[in-house]
Amino acid sequence: MDPLLRRLSIDATHGRPLSEGRSMKIGIIGAGNIGGNLTRRLTALGHEVSVANSRGPHTLTELAEETGATPVTVTEAARGAEVVVVTVPLKAVPDLPSGLFDGAAEGFAVIDTNNYYPKERDGLIAAIEDGLTESRWVERQLGHPVIKAFNGTYAQDILDAPRPEGDPERLALPVAGDDEAAKRTVRALIGELGFDTVDAGGIDDSWRQQPDTPVYGLRAGVEAVTKALAEASPERPAAFRA
């Protein structure tokens, strides 16, 4: 077996939730397809969710009424949060306000769901074109370590695809990050959402789950996701270069 494949297999988990039985405070910055559906699922699981977007809390009234989440400004989203989800267009990350994480809980984790789409949306980002992984670039803009997750997940699957632990049809998601404690928190939360996870390594390894890699958009279990990560090429495909 390939050494990387062996390590990924060892690191695979069925995601037994660390947060089981208690509510976590979670901030979500971005209320598009991923952010909106995470808001729906996390509130349904009993977590206390604050959600923000660039247009202001008054535009989130319908989502708040549907879910019970609290609509807030972007600068308020992380206050007291144990997990903060940043799910805005990549090009908008540098425009997020300074002090974004002021008041977050000690040891909080940041989930980065973003992808670089230079031709369709983001324009040229030189550091990424030069080889920096997308999430390492995001880290540098935010000034805080991130955990890369949900970037290749179909938003509707967050609502429709959860399965109980041990279900043969339970999907697995790759998760990358350097902060092992934060990664455990995120993997546990994903487990609670109804998905298995595979440790995809550190942020410098997160190219394995960027757009157009074998695992990107893959709807499969732990074994297939592990194999797809191992088969990835570090060369950025032409379709995802400026």
C-alpha positions in Angstrom: 0.0 0.0 0.0 1.2 3.5 -0.8 2.6 5.2 2.4 0.3 8.1 2.1 -2.7 5.9 1.5 -1.8 3.9 4.6 -1.6 7.1 6.7 -4.9 8.4 5.4 -6.5 5.0 6.1 -5.3 5.1 9.7 -6.5 8.6 10.1 -10.0 7.9 8.8 -12.8 8.2 11.4 -16.5 7.6 11.7 -16.6 10.9 13.5 -18.0 10.2 16.9 -19.1 13.6 18.1 -17.1 15.2 20.9 -19.9 17.7 21.4 -22.6 15.0 21.8 -25.1 16.0 24.5 -24.2 19.7 24.7 -24.9 22.7 22.7 -22.0 24.6 21.0 -22.0 28.2 20.1 -21.3 28.5 16.4 -20.8 31.5 14.2 -21.4 31.3 10.4 -20.1 34.1 8.2 -21.8 33.8 4.8 -25.4 32.7 4.3 -25.2 31.3 0.8 -25.9 27.6 -0.1 -23.3 26.1 2.3 -23.7 28.6 5.1 -27.5 28.5 4.9 -27.7 24.7 5.0 -25.2 24.5 7.8 -27.3 26.9 9.7 -30.4 24.7 9.2 -28.7 21.5 10.2 -26.7 22.9 13.2 -29.7 24.6 14.7 -31.7 21.4 14.2 -29.1 19.6 16.2 -29.5 22.0 19.1 -26.5 24.2 18.6 -26.7 28.0 19.2 -26.0 29.6 15.8 -25.3 33.2 14.9 -25.3 33.9 11.2 -24.1 36.9 9.3 -23.7 38.1 5.7 -22.4 41.1 3.9 -25.8 42.7 3.5 -26.7 42.9 7.1 -28.9 41.1 9.7 -32.2 42.5 8.3 -31.7 40.3 5.1 -31.5 37.2 7.2 -35.0 37.4 8.9 -36.4 34.6 6.9 -33.5 32.2 7.6 -33.7 33.2 11.3 -37.4 32.5 11.5 -37.0 29.2 9.8 -34.1 28.0 12.0 -34.0 29.9 15.2 -30.5 31.2 14.4 -29.6 34.7 15.5 -28.9 37.1 12.6 -25.9 39.3 13.5 -23.4 41.6 11.8 -20.2 40.1 10.5 -18.2 41.6 13.4 -20.6 40.0 15.9 -20.6 36.5 14.4 -17.7 35.0 16.3 -18.5 36.4 19.7 -18.4 33.5 22.2 -18.2 31.0 19.3 -16.4 27.7 19.7 -16.5 27.2 15.9 -16.6 29.9 13.3 -17.4 29.0 9.7 -16.1 31.3 7.0 -18.1 30.6 3.8 -17.9 33.7 1.7 -16.5 34.0 -1.9 -12.7 33.7 -1.8 -12.2 37.1 -3.3 -14.2 38.6 -0.4 -12.1 37.2 2.4 -9.6 40.1 2.4 -12.5 42.5 2.8 -13.7 40.9 6.1 -13.3 43.4 9.0 -10.3 43.4 11.2 -11.0 42.0 14.7 -13.3 39.4 13.1 -12.6 36.9 15.8 -12.5 39.3 18.8 -14.5 37.7 21.7 -14.4 34.2 20.3 -14.2 31.3 22.8 -10.7 30.2 23.9 -9.4 27.6 21.5 -12.0 28.2 18.8 -11.8 26.5 15.5 -12.3 28.2 12.1 -13.7 26.2 9.2 -12.8 27.4 5.7 -15.2 26.2 3.0 -13.7 28.3 0.2 -12.5 27.5 -3.3 -10.5 29.5 -5.8 -12.5 30.1 -9.0 -10.3 32.5 -10.9 -12.1 32.4 -14.2 -15.7 32.4 -12.9 -15.6 34.7 -9.9 -12.4 35.5 -8.0 -10.0 36.9 -10.6 -6.2 36.3 -10.3 -4.7 35.8 -6.9 -1.0 35.7 -7.5 0.0 33.8 -4.4 -2.4 30.9 -5.2 -1.3 30.9 -8.8 2.3 30.6 -7.5 1.5 27.5 -5.6 0.1 28.5 -2.2 -2.8 26.4 -1.2 -6.1 28.2 -1.1 -6.6 27.7 2.6 -3.1 28.8 3.4 -3.9 32.0 1.6 -7.2 32.3 3.6 -5.3 31.8 6.8 -3.0 34.7 5.9 -5.9 37.0 5.2 -7.7 36.0 8.5 -4.6 35.9 10.7 -5.8 32.6 12.3 -5.4 28.9 11.4 -8.2 27.3 9.5 -9.6 23.8 9.0 -10.5 23.2 5.4 -13.8 21.3 5.1 -17.0 21.3 3.1 -15.3 22.9 0.1 -16.1 20.0 -2.2 -19.5 19.2 -0.6 -22.7 19.7 -2.5 -24.8 22.1 -0.4 -28.0 20.0 -0.7 -26.2 17.0 0.7 -25.8 18.8 4.0 -29.6 18.5 4.3 -30.3 15.3 2.4 -27.3 13.0 2.8 -26.7 12.6 6.6 -26.7 9.0 7.7 -26.2 7.4 11.1 -22.8 6.0 12.1 -22.2 2.6 10.6 -24.7 3.1 7.7 -23.0 1.7 4.6 -24.2 4.7 2.6 -22.7 7.3 5.0 -20.6 9.7 3.0 -17.1 10.8 4.1 -15.6 14.3 3.9 -11.9 15.2 3.7 -10.7 17.6 6.4 -7.3 19.3 6.4 -5.6 21.6 9.0 -2.6 22.1 11.1 -4.2 22.7 14.5 -4.9 19.1 15.6 -7.3 20.2 18.5 -9.3 22.3 16.1 -9.3 19.5 13.5 -10.7 17.1 16.1 -13.5 19.6 17.0 -14.4 20.0 13.3 -14.3 16.3 12.6 -16.5 15.6 15.6 -19.0 18.2 14.5 -19.1 16.8 11.0 -19.7 13.4 12.5 -22.6 14.8 14.4 -24.0 16.2 11.2 -24.1 12.7 9.8 -20.9 12.2 7.8 -17.6 10.4 8.3 -14.3 12.2 7.8 -10.9 11.5 6.5 -7.9 13.4 7.8 -6.4 14.9 4.6 -3.2 16.2 6.3 -2.1 19.8 7.0 -3.0 23.0 5.2 0.0 22.6 2.9 -1.5 19.2 1.9 -5.0 20.7 1.3 -4.4 20.9 -2.5 -5.5 17.3 -2.4 -9.1 18.5 -2.0 -9.1 21.7 -4.1 -11.3 21.9 -7.2 -10.9 19.3 -9.9 -9.0 16.8 -7.7 -10.4 13.3 -7.5 -12.1 13.9 -4.1 -13.7 17.2 -5.1 -17.4 16.6 -5.2 -17.0 12.9 -4.6 -20.0 11.3 -2.9 -18.4 8.2 -1.3 -17.4 6.6 1.9 -14.1 6.5 3.8 -12.3 4.0 1.6 -13.0 5.8 -1.7 -12.3 9.3 -0.2 -9.0 8.0 1.2 -8.1 6.6 -2.2 -9.1 9.8 -4.0 -6.9 11.9 -1.8 -3.9 9.7 -2.4 -4.4 9.9 -6.2 -4.5 13.7 -6.3 -1.9 15.6 -8.4 -0.3 18.8 -7.0 -0.4 20.5 -10.4 -3.3 23.0 -10.5 -5.5 22.2 -13.5 -5.8 24.7 -16.3 -9.5 25.2 -15.7 -8.7 26.5 -12.2 -5.8 28.9 -13.2 -6.3 32.5 -14.1 
